[in-house]
Structures are given as structure tokens and as C-alpha cells.
């Protein structure tokens, strides 16, 4: 009977990993023979026909197939993992949003484009707005003899030339 529990557990693990509702007898045979939980292909068929795996069932329509769905323990484990994954996804989304919000940004005084300042440019004294530059074809953010800089605190300052 202990071996039956190991068989059920191995099938449950595989179903959860592959996110499948059931496993066909042939798939289960391959899994269980490769893990050496059963000796041959006929052993599992005898087990399911003997109802030692109570949640296994045979389809009514032709071609009849044996299907082995998640056990009750497997369903509980899957629900637990799904809840953990949802919580992790929420936490990851919150982390990403926080990281984005904590990035230094700059609003272009001309085109009003607000963007995150890329890390490689944060130490530069002069920043060029990519949208303003693309639209106006200018090399620097120089308009009407003003150059725009960020000071050490990230505040936009203007310098008249």
C-alpha cells in the first residue's frame, strides 16, 4: 500500500508541474517505469483495474482510456501553490511598480515628455530629451540660449549662455 501512495504522489507531482487535469495510463506508465515505482507496463493497469487508485477512472466512450486525475492531496497542494504564485505575482508587480516610481525622472520643458533617466546618464550634467531631440533634430537641449541641467538633487536648472 505504501508503494501505491508513492505512485499517486509521483503522478500528482507530474500533473501539477505540467498543469494538466489528468494523465493517461500510457503517460503514467512511462513516468512510473522511469522512476522505477512499477516494474512493467502491465502493473499499473492491474493497479487501476483493482481500484487501488480510487480517483482513476475509465472513459465511457470509445476508445476507452484510463485517466488518472489529481488526488485529493494533489488538489490541495495545487491550490496552495496557486495561492502562493498569485501572492508572488502581486508582490512582484508591487516591486516593479515601486522600482519604476523610485526612478529619477525628468520632464522636458518643451515637449512635456516625462521619462526615467537611464542609469548611464544620471551622472551627466546635461541631459537631452530624446523626443525633443528627435522631433527638432538638435544635438543638445539648447533652446533660446538656455541649456538645461540636473543638479545633484535631481532638480532641473536652467543656465543662460
Secondary structure, DSSP 8 states (H G I E B T S, - for coil): -HHHHHHHHHHHHHHHHHT-SEEEHHHHHHHHHHTTSSSSHHHHHHHHHTTSSTTEEE-SSSS--EEEE--HHHHHHHHHHHHHHHHHHHHHHHHHHHHHHTS-EEE-TTT--EEE--GGGTT-SB---HHHHHHH--SSSEETTEEEEE-TTS-EEEEE-
